[in-house]
């Protein structure tokens, strides 16, 4: 497994879903030519992600996903993605899709950040890449598309 999962959230993820995340990760690595990389996926509740958000970004509120790239040519670890399953569950219910789909969307978003994409400063590259991956894996509307259509 190329994804080291630390599930602190209490939700149960079956092996089929974990394999699905693995296939998404492999697809992104292959598409971007990143080779044999690994990542850490930390699943937490809102209180934990709020604490992490405050510590590393100075923002004292819960969020859906955070990414922490590891920029080292000596490590196979691409970095860490932190997802609040509590936040994801609320969004999934609001938008009418399942929690697993929302986690997959957030995972894609986070992995693209680990790979160097930044939708806040690029010219739509992350949005385009995310849309392509979401379509390939038959997922609901991507995170960037949702947030940009709300503004």
MARZATI-335077 format. One record per atom (N, C-alpha, C, O): residue number from 1; residue in one letter; atom name; z, y, x. Coordinates in nm, 2 decimals, padded with zeros to 4 digits, always signed. Each point is the difference from the previous one (the first is absolute). Layout:
<torvos>
   ropa   drenkol   rovex       pz       py       px
    NUM         A      CA        Z        Y        X
...
</torvos>
This chain:
<torvos>
   ropa   drenkol   rovex       pz       py       px
      1         X       N   +00.00   -00.12   +00.08
      1         X      CA   +00.00   +00.12   -00.08
      1         X       C   +00.00   +00.12   +00.09
      1         X       O   +00.08   +00.02   +00.09
      2         X       N   -00.17   +00.08   -00.12
      2         X      CA   -00.01   +00.12   +00.08
      2         X       C   +00.09   +00.11   -00.06
      2         X       O   +00.01   +00.11   +00.06
      3         X       N   +00.05   -00.13   -00.17
      3         X      CA   +00.09   +00.10   -00.07
      3         X       C   +00.14   -00.06   +00.01
      3         X       O   +00.03   -00.10   -00.06
      4         X       N   +00.06   +00.18   +00.12
      4         X      CA   +00.14   -00.04   +00.00
      4         X       C   +00.06   +00.08   -00.11
      4         X       O   +00.01   +00.12   +00.00
      5         X       N   +00.04   -00.20   -00.10
      5         X      CA   +00.05   +00.06   -00.13
      5         X       C   +00.15   +00.00   +00.00
      5         X       O   +00.06   -00.11   +00.02
      6         X       N   +00.00   +00.22   -00.04
      6         X      CA   +00.14   +00.02   -00.01
      6         X       C   +00.03   +00.05   -00.15
      6         X       O   -00.01   +00.12   -00.02
      7         X       N   +00.04   -00.21   -00.07
      7         X      CA   +00.01   +00.03   -00.14
      7         X       C   +00.15   +00.03   -00.03
      7         X       O   +00.08   -00.10   -00.02
      8         X       N   -00.05   +00.22   +00.02
      8         X      CA   +00.14   +00.04   -00.03
      8         X       C   +00.01   +00.05   -00.15
      8         X       O   +00.10   +00.05   -00.04
      9         X       N   -00.20   -00.07   -00.04
      9         X      CA   -00.01   +00.05   -00.13
      9         X       C   +00.05   -00.08   -00.11
      9         X       O   +00.04   +00.04   -00.11
     10         X       N   -00.03   -00.17   +00.13
     10         X      CA   +00.05   -00.09   -00.10
     10         X       C   -00.11   -00.06   -00.09
     10         X       O   +00.02   -00.09   -00.07
     11         X       N   -00.15   +00.15   +00.08
     11         X      CA   -00.10   -00.06   -00.08
     11         X       C   -00.05   -00.13   +00.08
     11         X       O   +00.00   +00.00   +00.12
     12         X       N   -00.06   -00.09   -00.20
     12         X      CA   -00.04   -00.12   +00.06
     12         X       C   -00.16   +00.00   +00.01
     12         X       O   -00.07   +00.03   -00.10
     13         X       N   +00.02   -00.05   +00.22
     13         X      CA   -00.14   +00.00   +00.02
     13         X       C   -00.04   -00.14   +00.03
     13         X       O   +00.05   -00.06   +00.10
     14         X       N   -00.15   +00.00   -00.17
     14         X      CA   -00.04   -00.13   +00.02
     14         X       C   -00.10   -00.01   +00.12
     14         X       O   -00.05   +00.10   +00.04
     15         X       N   +00.03   -00.22   +00.00
     15         X      CA   -00.08   -00.02   +00.12
     15         X       C   -00.15   +00.04   -00.02
     15         X       O   -00.07   +00.04   +00.09
     16         X       N   +00.03   -00.05   -00.22
     16         X      CA   -00.14   +00.04   -00.03
     16         X       C   -00.02   +00.15   +00.02
     16         X       O   -00.10   +00.04   +00.05
     17         X       N   +00.20   +00.03   -00.09
     17         X      CA   -00.01   +00.15   +00.02
     17         X       C   +00.01   +00.04   +00.14
     17         X       O   -00.07   +00.09   +00.05
     18         X       N   +00.16   -00.16   +00.03
     18         X      CA   +00.01   +00.03   +00.14
     18         X       C   -00.13   -00.03   +00.07
     18         X       O   -00.04   +00.07   +00.10
     19         X       N   -00.03   -00.18   -00.14
     19         X      CA   -00.13   -00.03   +00.06
     19         X       C   -00.10   +00.10   -00.04
     19         X       O   -00.09   +00.03   +00.08
     20         X       N   +00.10   +00.03   -00.20
     20         X      CA   -00.09   +00.11   -00.04
     20         X       C   +00.02   +00.12   +00.09
     20         X       O   -00.10   +00.06   +00.04
     21         X       N   +00.22   -00.02   -00.01
     21         X      CA   +00.03   +00.11   +00.09
     21         X       C   -00.05   -00.03   +00.14
     21         X       O   -00.06   +00.09   +00.06
     22         X       N   +00.07   -00.21   -00.02
     22         X      CA   -00.05   -00.04   +00.13
     22         X       C   -00.15   +00.01   +00.01
     22         X       O   -00.06   +00.04   +00.10
     23         X       N   -00.01   -00.08   -00.21
     23         X      CA   -00.15   +00.01   +00.00
     23         X       C   -00.04   +00.15   +00.00
     23         X       O   -00.10   +00.03   +00.06
     24         X       N   +00.18   +00.06   -00.13
     24         X      CA   -00.03   +00.14   +00.00
     24         X       C   +00.01   +00.05   +00.14
     24         X       O   -00.08   +00.07   +00.05
     25         X       N   +00.19   -00.10   +00.02
     25         X      CA   +00.03   +00.04   +00.13
     25         X       C   -00.11   -00.05   +00.10
     25         X       O   -00.05   +00.08   +00.08
     26         X       N   +00.01   -00.20   -00.09
     26         X      CA   -00.10   -00.06   +00.09
     26         X       C   -00.13   +00.07   -00.03
     26         X       O   -00.07   +00.04   +00.10
     27         X       N   +00.03   -00.01   -00.22
     27         X      CA   -00.12   +00.07   -00.04
     27         X       C   +00.00   +00.14   +00.06
     27         X       O   -00.11   +00.04   +00.06
     28         X       N   +00.22   +00.03   -00.06
     28         X      CA   +00.01   +00.14   +00.06
     28         X       C   -00.02   -00.01   +00.15
     28         X       O   -00.07   +00.08   +00.06
     29         X       N   +00.14   -00.17   +00.00
     29         X      CA   -00.01   -00.02   +00.15
     29         X       C   -00.14   -00.03   +00.04
     29         X       O   -00.05   +00.06   +00.10
     30         X       N   -00.01   -00.15   -00.17
     30         X      CA   -00.14   -00.04   +00.03
     30         X       C   -00.09   +00.12   -00.02
     30         X       O   -00.09   +00.02   +00.09
     31         X       N   +00.10   +00.04   -00.20
     31         X      CA   -00.09   +00.12   -00.03
     31         X       C   +00.01   +00.11   +00.10
     31         X       O   -00.10   +00.06   +00.04
     32         X       N   +00.22   -00.04   +00.01
     32         X      CA   +00.02   +00.11   +00.10
     32         X       C   +00.00   -00.04   +00.14
     32         X       O   +00.01   +00.08   +00.09
     33         X       N   -00.04   -00.21   -00.07
     33         X      CA   -00.01   -00.05   +00.14
     33         X       C   +00.13   +00.00   +00.08
     33         X       O   +00.00   +00.03   +00.12
     34         X       N   +00.11   -00.05   -00.19
     34         X      CA   +00.13   +00.01   +00.06
     34         X       C   +00.05   -00.13   +00.07
     34         X       O   +00.11   +00.00   +00.06
     35         X       N   -00.18   -00.11   -00.08
     35         X      CA   +00.04   -00.12   +00.06
     35         X       C   +00.12   -00.07   -00.05
     35         X       O   +00.03   +00.01   -00.12
     36         X       N   +00.05   -00.07   +00.21
     36         X      CA   +00.11   -00.08   -00.04
     36         X       C   +00.13   +00.08   -00.01
     36         X       O   +00.09   -00.02   +00.08
     37         X       N   -00.08   +00.10   -00.18
     37         X      CA   +00.12   +00.09   -00.02
     37         X       C   +00.09   -00.07   -00.10
     37         X       O   -00.04   -00.08   -00.08
     38         X       N   +00.17   +00.13   +00.08
     38         X      CA   +00.10   -00.04   -00.10
     38         X       C   +00.06   +00.12   -00.06
     38         X       O   -00.02   +00.11   +00.06
     39         X       N   +00.09   -00.13   -00.17
     39         X      CA   +00.07   +00.12   -00.05
     39         X       C   +00.13   -00.05   -00.06
     39         X       O   +00.02   -00.12   -00.03
     40         X       N   +00.07   +00.21   +00.01
     40         X      CA   +00.13   -00.02   -00.07
     40         X       C   -00.01   +00.06   -00.14
     40         X       O   -00.05   +00.11   -00.01
     41         X       N   +00.09   -00.18   -00.09
     41         X      CA   +00.01   +00.05   -00.14
     41         X       C   +00.14   -00.01   -00.04
     41         X       O   +00.06   -00.11   -00.01
     42         X       N   +00.00   +00.23   -00.02
     42         X      CA   +00.14   +00.00   -00.05
     42         X       C   +00.00   +00.04   -00.14
     42         X       O   -00.05   +00.11   -00.04
     43         X       N   +00.10   -00.19   -00.05
     43         X      CA   +00.01   +00.03   -00.14
     43         X       C   +00.15   +00.04   -00.04
     43         X       O   +00.09   -00.08   +00.03
     44         X       N   -00.08   +00.20   -00.08
     44         X      CA   +00.14   +00.05   -00.02
     44         X       C   +00.01   +00.06   -00.14
     44         X       O   -00.10   +00.00   -00.08
     45         X       N   +00.22   +00.06   +00.05
     45         X      CA   +00.02   +00.07   -00.13
     45         X       C   -00.02   +00.15   +00.02
     45         X       O   -00.02   +00.04   +00.12
     46         X       N   +00.04   +00.04   -00.22
     46         X      CA   -00.02   +00.14   +00.01
     46         X       C   +00.10   +00.07   +00.09
     46         X       O   -00.03   +00.09   +00.08
     47         X       N   +00.16   -00.14   -00.08
     47         X      CA   +00.10   +00.06   +00.08
     47         X       C   -00.03   -00.02   +00.15
     47         X       O   +00.02   +00.09   +00.08
     48         X       N   -00.07   -00.21   -00.05
     48         X      CA   -00.03   -00.02   +00.14
     48         X       C   -00.12   +00.08   +00.05
     48         X       O   +00.01   +00.05   +00.11
     49         X       N   -00.11   -00.05   -00.19
     49         X      CA   -00.12   +00.08   +00.05
     49         X       C   +00.03   +00.15   +00.00
     49         X       O   -00.06   +00.07   +00.08
     50         X       N   +00.15   -00.03   -00.17
     50         X      CA   +00.04   +00.14   +00.00
     50         X       C   +00.07   +00.04   +00.13
     50         X       O   -00.02   +00.10   +00.06
     51         X       N   +00.11   -00.19   -00.01
     51         X      CA   +00.07   +00.01   +00.12
     51         X       C   -00.09   +00.01   +00.12
     51         X       O   +00.01   +00.08   +00.09
     52         X       N   -00.11   -00.17   -00.09
     52         X      CA   -00.10   -00.01   +00.11
     52         X       C   -00.09   +00.13   +00.00
     52         X       O   -00.03   +00.06   +00.10
     53         X       N   -00.01   -00.02   -00.22
     53         X      CA   -00.08   +00.12   -00.02
     53         X       C   +00.08   +00.13   +00.05
     53         X       O   -00.06   +00.08   +00.07
     54         X       N   +00.19   -00.08   -00.09
     54         X      CA   +00.08   +00.11   +00.04
     54         X       C   +00.01   +00.00   +00.15
     54         X       O   -00.02   +00.10   +00.07
     55         X       N   +00.05   -00.22   -00.01
     55         X      CA   +00.02   -00.01   +00.14
     55         X       C   -00.13   +00.03   +00.08
     55         X       O   +00.01   +00.07   +00.10
     56         X       N   -00.12   -00.12   -00.14
     56         X      CA   -00.12   +00.02   +00.08
     56         X       C   -00.10   +00.11   -00.04
     56         X       O   -00.08   +00.05   +00.08
     57         X       N   +00.10   +00.00   -00.21
     57         X      CA   -00.09   +00.11   -00.04
     57         X       C   +00.07   +00.12   -00.05
     57         X       O   -00.06   +00.10   -00.03
     58         X       N   +00.19   -00.11   +00.02
     58         X      CA   +00.08   +00.11   -00.04
     58         X       C   -00.01   +00.03   -00.15
     58         X       O   +00.03   +00.11   -00.05
     59         X       N   -00.08   -00.21   -00.03
     59         X      CA   -00.02   +00.02   -00.14
     59         X       C   +00.10   -00.09   -00.07
     59         X       O   +00.00   -00.13   +00.01
     60         X       N   +00.09   +00.19   -00.09
     60         X      CA   +00.11   -00.07   -00.06
     60         X       C   -00.04   -00.05   -00.14
     60         X       O   +00.06   +00.05   -00.10
     61         X       N   -00.16   -00.14   +00.09
     61         X      CA   -00.03   -00.06   -00.13
     61         X       C   -00.07   -00.13   +00.03
     61         X       O   -00.06   -00.03   +00.10
     62         X       N   +00.06   -00.05   -00.21
     62         X      CA   -00.07   -00.13   +00.01
     62         X       C   -00.15   +00.02   +00.00
     62         X       O   -00.04   +00.10   -00.05
     63         X       N   -00.03   -00.19   +00.10
     63         X      CA   -00.14   +00.00   +00.00
     63         X       C   -00.05   -00.14   -00.01
     63         X       O   +00.08   -00.09   +00.00
     64         X       N   -00.21   +00.07   -00.01
     64         X      CA   -00.06   -00.13   -00.03
     64         X       C   -00.02   -00.08   +00.13
     64         X       O   +00.04   -00.12   +00.01
     65         X       N   -00.10   +00.19   +00.10
     65         X      CA   -00.03   -00.07   +00.12
     65         X       C   +00.01   +00.09   +00.12
     65         X       O   -00.03   +00.12   -00.01
     66         X       N   +00.08   -00.18   +00.12
     66         X      CA   +00.01   +00.07   +00.13
     66         X       C   -00.07   -00.09   +00.10
     66         X       O   +00.01   -00.12   +00.00
     67         X       N   -00.07   +00.18   +00.10
     67         X      CA   -00.06   -00.07   +00.11
     67         X       C   +00.05   +00.05   +00.13
     67         X       O   +00.01   +00.12   +00.02
     68         X       N   +00.01   -00.21   +00.07
     68         X      CA   +00.05   +00.03   +00.13
     68         X       C   -00.08   -00.07   +00.11
     68         X       O   +00.02   -00.12   +00.03
     69         X       N   -00.13   +00.18   +00.02
     69         X      CA   -00.09   -00.06   +00.09
     69         X       C   +00.07   -00.02   +00.14
     69         X       O   +00.08   +00.08   +00.04
     70         X       N   -00.12   -00.19   +00.02
     70         X      CA   +00.05   -00.02   +00.14
     70         X       C   -00.12   +00.01   +00.09
     70         X       O   -00.09   -00.08   +00.00
     71         X       N   +00.09   +00.19   +00.07
     71         X      CA   -00.12   +00.03   +00.09
     71         X       C   +00.03   -00.06   +00.14
     71         X       O   +00.05   +00.07   +00.09
     72         X       N   -00.09   -00.19   -00.07
     72         X      CA   +00.02   -00.07   +00.13
     72         X       C   -00.11   -00.10   +00.02
     72         X       O   -00.03   -00.08   -00.08
     73         X       N   -00.03   +00.10   +00.20
     73         X      CA   -00.10   -00.10   +00.03
     73         X       C   +00.05   -00.13   +00.05
     73         X       O   -00.07   -00.10   +00.02
     74         X       N   +00.21   +00.09   +00.00
     74         X      CA   +00.06   -00.12   +00.05
     74         X       C   +00.06   -00.09   -00.11
     74         X       O   +00.06   -00.10   +00.03
     75         X       N   -00.07   +00.15   -00.16
     75         X      CA   +00.06   -00.08   -00.11
     75         X       C   -00.10   -00.04   -00.10
     75         X       O   -00.10   +00.08   -00.03
     76         X       N   +00.11   -00.19   -00.03
     76         X      CA   -00.09   -00.04   -00.11
     76         X       C   +00.05   +00.06   -00.13
     76         X       O   -00.07   -00.02   -00.10
     77         X       N   +00.18   +00.08   +00.10
     77         X      CA   +00.06   +00.06   -00.13
     77         X       C   -00.07   +00.14   -00.02
     77         X       O   +00.01   +00.09   +00.08
     78         X       N   -00.08   -00.09   -00.20
     78         X      CA   -00.06   +00.13   -00.04
     78         X       C   +00.10   +00.10   -00.04
     78         X       O   -00.02   +00.12   +00.02
     79         X       N   +00.13   -00.17   -00.09
     79         X      CA   +00.10   +00.09   -00.04
     79         X       C   +00.07   -00.06   -00.13
     79         X       O   -00.01   -00.12   -00.03
     80         X       N   +00.08   +00.21   -00.04
     80         X      CA   +00.08   -00.04   -00.11
     80         X       C   -00.04   +00.08   -00.13
     80         X       O   -00.02   +00.12   +00.01
     81         X       N   +00.02   -00.20   -00.12
     81         X      CA   -00.02   +00.07   -00.13
     81         X       C   +00.12   -00.03   -00.08
     81         X       O   +00.05   -00.12   -00.01
     82         X       N   +00.00   +00.22   -00.05
     82         X      CA   +00.12   -00.01   -00.09
     82         X       C   -00.04   +00.04   -00.14
     82         X       O   -00.06   +00.10   -00.02
     83         X       N   +00.09   -00.19   -00.07
     83         X      CA   -00.04   +00.02   -00.14
     83         X       C   +00.13   -00.01   -00.09
     83         X       O   +00.08   -00.10   +00.02
     84         X       N   -00.06   +00.19   -00.11
     84         X      CA   +00.10   -00.01   -00.10
     84         X       C   -00.05   -00.07   -00.12
     84         X       O   -00.09   +00.04   -00.07
     85         X       N   +00.14   -00.16   +00.05
     85         X      CA   -00.05   -00.08   -00.11
     85         X       C   +00.05   +00.06   -00.13
     85         X       O   -00.06   -00.02   -00.11
     86         X       N   +00.18   +00.09   +00.11
     86         X      CA   +00.05   +00.06   -00.11
     86         X       C   -00.10   +00.11   -00.05
     86         X       O   -00.03   +00.02   -00.11
     87         X       N   -00.01   +00.06   +00.21
     87         X      CA   -00.10   +00.11   -00.03
     87         X       C   -00.13   -00.06   -00.05
     87         X       O   -00.06   +00.05   -00.09
     88         X       N   +00.02   -00.15   +00.16
     88         X      CA   -00.13   -00.07   -00.03
     88         X       C   +00.01   -00.06   -00.14
     88         X       O   -00.10   +00.01   -00.08
     89         X       N   +00.21   -00.06   +00.04
     89         X      CA   +00.01   -00.06   -00.14
     89         X       C   -00.01   +00.11   -00.10
     89         X       O   -00.07   -00.02   -00.10
     90         X       N   +00.13   +00.13   +00.12
     90         X      CA   -00.01   +00.11   -00.09
     90         X       C   -00.14   +00.05   -00.02
     90         X       O   -00.05   +00.03   -00.11
     91         X       N   -00.02   -00.01   +00.22
     91         X      CA   -00.14   +00.04   +00.00
     91         X       C   -00.09   -00.10   -00.07
     91         X       O   -00.09   +00.03   -00.08
     92         X       N   +00.11   -00.16   +00.11
     92         X      CA   -00.08   -00.11   -00.06
     92         X       C   +00.02   +00.00   -00.15
     92         X       O   -00.10   -00.01   -00.07
     93         X       N   +00.22   +00.03   +00.02
     93         X      CA   +00.03   +00.00   -00.14
     93         X       C   -00.07   +00.12   -00.06
     93         X       O   -00.06   -00.01   -00.11
     94         X       N   +00.07   +00.12   +00.17
     94         X      CA   -00.06   +00.13   -00.05
     94         X       C   -00.15   -00.02   -00.01
     94         X       O   -00.07   +00.05   -00.10
     95         X       N   +00.00   -00.11   +00.20
     95         X      CA   -00.14   -00.01   +00.00
     95         X       C   -00.06   -00.13   -00.06
     95         X       O   -00.12   -00.01   -00.02
     96         X       N   +00.21   -00.08   -00.02
     96         X      CA   -00.04   -00.12   -00.08
     96         X       C   -00.06   -00.11   +00.09
     96         X       O   -00.08   -00.08   -00.05
     97         X       N   +00.13   +00.07   +00.17
     97         X      CA   -00.04   -00.12   +00.08
     97         X       C   +00.12   -00.06   +00.06
     97         X       O   +00.11   +00.05   -00.02
     98         X       N   -00.13   -00.16   +00.09
     98         X      CA   +00.12   -00.08   +00.04
     98         X       C   +00.06   +00.05   +00.13
     98         X       O   -00.07   +00.07   +00.08
     99         X       N   +00.19   -00.10   -00.05
     99         X      CA   +00.07   +00.04   +00.12
     99         X       C   -00.07   -00.05   +00.12
     99         X       O   -00.01   +00.07   +00.10
    100         X       N   -00.04   -00.19   -00.10
    100         X      CA   -00.07   -00.06   +00.12
    100         X       C   -00.13   +00.09   +00.03
    100         X       O   -00.03   +00.02   +00.12
    101         X       N   -00.04   +00.02   -00.22
    101         X      CA   -00.12   +00.09   +00.03
    101         X       C   +00.05   +00.13   +00.06
    101         X       O   -00.07   +00.05   +00.09
    102         X       N   +00.18   +00.00   -00.14
    102         X      CA   +00.04   +00.13   +00.06
    102         X       C   +00.05   -00.02   +00.14
    102         X       O   -00.03   +00.09   +00.09
    103         X       N   +00.10   -00.20   -00.06
    103         X      CA   +00.04   -00.02   +00.14
    103         X       C   -00.12   -00.02   +00.09
    103         X       O   +00.00   +00.05   +00.11
    104         X       N   -00.10   -00.12   -00.16
    104         X      CA   -00.13   -00.02   +00.08
    104         X       C   -00.06   +00.14   +00.03
    104         X       O   -00.05   +00.02   +00.11
    105         X       N   +00.04   +00.07   -00.21
    105         X      CA   -00.06   +00.13   +00.01
    105         X       C   +00.08   +00.08   +00.11
    105         X       O   -00.06   +00.06   +00.08
    106         X       N   +00.19   -00.06   -00.09
    106         X      CA   +00.09   +00.07   +00.09
    106         X       C   -00.02   -00.06   +00.14
    106         X       O   +00.01   +00.07   +00.10
    107         X       N   -00.02   -00.20   -00.09
    107         X      CA   -00.01   -00.07   +00.13
    107         X       C   -00.14   +00.05   +00.07
    107         X       O   +00.00   +00.03   +00.12
    108         X       N   -00.10   -00.03   -00.20
    108         X      CA   -00.13   +00.04   +00.05
    108         X       C   +00.01   +00.15   +00.06
    108         X       O   -00.04   +00.03   +00.11
    109         X       N   +00.10   +00.05   -00.19
    109         X      CA   +00.02   +00.14   +00.03
    109         X       C   +00.08   +00.01   +00.13
    109         X       O   -00.04   +00.08   +00.10
    110         X       N   +00.15   -00.15   -00.09
    110         X      CA   +00.08   +00.00   +00.12
    110         X       C   -00.07   -00.05   +00.12
    110         X       O   +00.01   +00.05   +00.11
    111         X       N   -00.08   -00.16   -00.12
    111         X      CA   -00.07   -00.06   +00.11
    111         X       C   -00.11   +00.09   +00.06
    111         X       O   -00.02   +00.01   +00.12
    112         X       N   -00.05   +00.06   -00.21
    112         X      CA   -00.10   +00.10   +00.04
    112         X       C   +00.07   +00.11   +00.08
    112         X       O   -00.06   +00.05   +00.10
    113         X       N   +00.18   -00.01   -00.14
    113         X      CA   +00.07   +00.10   +00.08
    113         X       C   +00.03   -00.05   +00.14
    113         X       O   -00.01   +00.07   +00.10
    114         X       N   +00.05   -00.20   -00.10
    114         X      CA   +00.04   -00.06   +00.13
    114         X       C   -00.13   -00.01   +00.09
    114         X       O   +00.01   +00.01   +00.13
    115         X       N   -00.12   -00.02   -00.19
    115         X      CA   -00.13   -00.01   +00.08
    115         X       C   -00.05   +00.14   +00.04
    115         X       O   -00.11   +00.01   +00.06
    116         X       N   +00.18   +00.09   -00.10
    116         X      CA   -00.04   +00.14   +00.05
    116         X       C   -00.06   +00.09   -00.11
    116         X       O   -00.03   +00.11   +00.03
    117         X       N   +00.01   -00.16   -00.15
    117         X      CA   -00.05   +00.08   -00.11
    117         X       C   +00.10   +00.10   -00.05
    117         X       O   +00.12   -00.03   +00.00
    118         X       N   -00.16   +00.15   -00.04
    118         X      CA   +00.10   +00.10   -00.05
    118         X       C   -00.08   +00.08   -00.11
    118         X       O   -00.07   +00.09   +00.03
    119         X       N   +00.09   -00.13   -00.15
    119         X      CA   -00.07   +00.06   -00.12
    119         X       C   +00.04   +00.15   -00.01
    119         X       O   -00.08   +00.08   -00.07
    120         X       N   +00.19   -00.03   +00.13
    120         X      CA   +00.03   +00.14   -00.01
    120         X       C   -00.08   +00.09   +00.10
    120         X       O   -00.01   +00.12   -00.02
    121         X       N   -00.05   -00.19   +00.12
    121         X      CA   -00.07   +00.08   +00.10
    121         X       C   -00.15   -00.04   +00.02
    121         X       O   -00.08   +00.07   +00.06
    122         X       N   +00.05   -00.19   -00.11
    122         X      CA   -00.14   -00.05   +00.02
    122         X       C   -00.10   +00.06   -00.11
    122         X       O   +00.05   +00.08   -00.08
    123         X       N   -00.17   -00.11   +00.09
    123         X      CA   -00.10   +00.05   -00.09
    123         X       C   -00.04   -00.11   -00.10
    123         X       O   -00.12   -00.02   -00.03
    124         X       N   +00.22   -00.05   -00.02
    124         X      CA   -00.02   -00.10   -00.10
    124         X       C   -00.02   -00.14   +00.05
    124         X       O   -00.03   -00.09   -00.07
    125         X       N   +00.04   +00.07   +00.20
    125         X      CA   -00.02   -00.13   +00.06
    125         X       C   +00.10   -00.10   -00.05
    125         X       O   -00.04   -00.12   -00.04
    126         X       N   +00.17   +00.15   +00.03
    126         X      CA   +00.10   -00.09   -00.05
    126         X       C   -00.03   -00.04   -00.15
    126         X       O   +00.01   -00.11   -00.04
    127         X       N   -00.04   +00.22   -00.03
    127         X      CA   -00.03   -00.03   -00.15
    127         X       C   -00.12   -00.10   -00.01
    127         X       O   +00.01   -00.09   -00.08
    128         X       N   -00.11   +00.11   +00.16
    128         X      CA   -00.12   -00.08   -00.01
    128         X       C   +00.04   -00.15   +00.04
    128         X       O   -00.05   -00.09   -00.06
    129         X       N   +00.12   +00.08   +00.17
    129         X      CA   +00.04   -00.13   +00.05
    129         X       C   +00.09   -00.07   -00.10
    129         X       O   -00.02   -00.12   -00.03
    130         X       N   +00.11   +00.19   -00.02
    130         X      CA   +00.09   -00.06   -00.10
    130         X       C   -00.07   -00.04   -00.13
    130         X       O   +00.02   -00.11   -00.05
    131         X       N   -00.11   +00.19   +00.01
    131         X      CA   -00.08   -00.03   -00.12
    131         X       C   -00.08   -00.13   +00.02
    131         X       O   -00.01   -00.09   -00.09
    132         X       N   -00.05   +00.07   +00.21
    132         X      CA   -00.08   -00.12   +00.03
    132         X       C   +00.09   -00.12   +00.00
    132         X       O   -00.04   -00.10   -00.06
    133         X       N   +00.16   +00.11   +00.12
    133         X      CA   +00.09   -00.12   +00.01
    133         X       C   +00.05   -00.03   -00.14
    133         X       O   +00.00   -00.12   -00.04
    134         X       N   +00.04   +00.22   -00.04
    134         X      CA   +00.05   -00.02   -00.14
    134         X       C   -00.11   -00.07   -00.08
    134         X       O   +00.03   -00.10   -00.08
    135         X       N   -00.15   +00.14   +00.09
    135         X      CA   -00.12   -00.06   -00.07
    135         X       C   -00.02   -00.15   +00.04
    135         X       O   -00.01   -00.09   -00.08
    136         X       N   +00.02   +00.07   +00.21
    136         X      CA   -00.02   -00.14   +00.06
    136         X       C   +00.10   -00.09   -00.06
    136         X       O   -00.03   -00.12   -00.02
    137         X       N   +00.15   +00.17   +00.00
    137         X      CA   +00.11   -00.09   -00.04
    137         X       C   +00.04   +00.01   -00.15
    137         X       O   +00.10   -00.05   -00.05
    138         X       N   -00.19   +00.12   -00.02
    138         X      CA   +00.01   +00.01   -00.15
    138         X       C   +00.13   +00.05   -00.04
    138         X       O   +00.07   -00.05   -00.09
    139         X       N   -00.02   +00.16   +00.15
    139         X      CA   +00.13   +00.06   -00.03
    139         X       C   -00.03   +00.13   -00.09
    139         X       O   -00.11   +00.05   -00.01
    140         X       N   +00.22   +00.00   -00.05
    140         X      CA   -00.01   +00.12   -00.08
    140         X       C   -00.03   +00.12   +00.09
    140         X       O   -00.01   -00.01   +00.12
    141         X       N   -00.01   +00.12   -00.18
    141         X      CA   -00.03   +00.13   +00.07
    141         X       C   +00.09   +00.02   +00.12
    141         X       O   +00.12   -00.02   -00.01
    142         X       N   -00.18   +00.06   +00.12
    142         X      CA   +00.08   +00.02   +00.13
    142         X       C   +00.10   +00.12   -00.01
    142         X       O   -00.01   +00.08   -00.09
    143         X       N   +00.10   -00.09   +00.18
    143         X      CA   +00.11   +00.10   +00.00
    143         X       C   -00.06   +00.14   +00.03
    143         X       O   +00.04   +00.10   -00.07
    144         X       N   -00.13   -00.08   +00.16
    144         X      CA   -00.06   +00.13   +00.03
    144         X       C   -00.07   +00.05   -00.12
    144         X       O   +00.01   +00.12   -00.04
    145         X       N   -00.09   -00.20   -00.02
    145         X      CA   -00.08   +00.04   -00.12
    145         X       C   +00.09   +00.05   -00.11
    145         X       O   -00.02   +00.10   -00.07
    146         X       N   +00.13   -00.18   +00.04
    146         X      CA   +00.10   +00.04   -00.10
    146         X       C   +00.06   +00.13   +00.03
    146         X       O   +00.00   +00.09   -00.09
    147         X       N   +00.05   -00.07   +00.21
    147         X      CA   +00.07   +00.13   +00.03
    147         X       C   -00.09   +00.12   +00.01
    147         X       O   +00.04   +00.11   -00.04
    148         X       N   -00.17   -00.13   +00.08
    148         X      CA   -00.09   +00.11   +00.01
    148         X       C   -00.05   +00.04   -00.14
    148         X       O   -00.04   +00.11   -00.03
    149         X       N   +00.03   -00.21   -00.07
    149         X      CA   -00.04   +00.03   -00.13
    149         X       C   +00.11   +00.07   -00.08
    149         X       O   -00.03   +00.06   -00.11
    150         X       N   +00.15   -00.06   +00.16
    150         X      CA   +00.12   +00.06   -00.07
    150         X       C   +00.01   +00.15   +00.04
    150         X       O   +00.07   +00.08   -00.06
    151         X       N   -00.14   -00.04   +00.17
    151         X      CA   +00.01   +00.13   +00.05
    151         X       C   -00.11   +00.09   -00.05
    151         X       O   +00.00   +00.12   +00.03
</torvos>
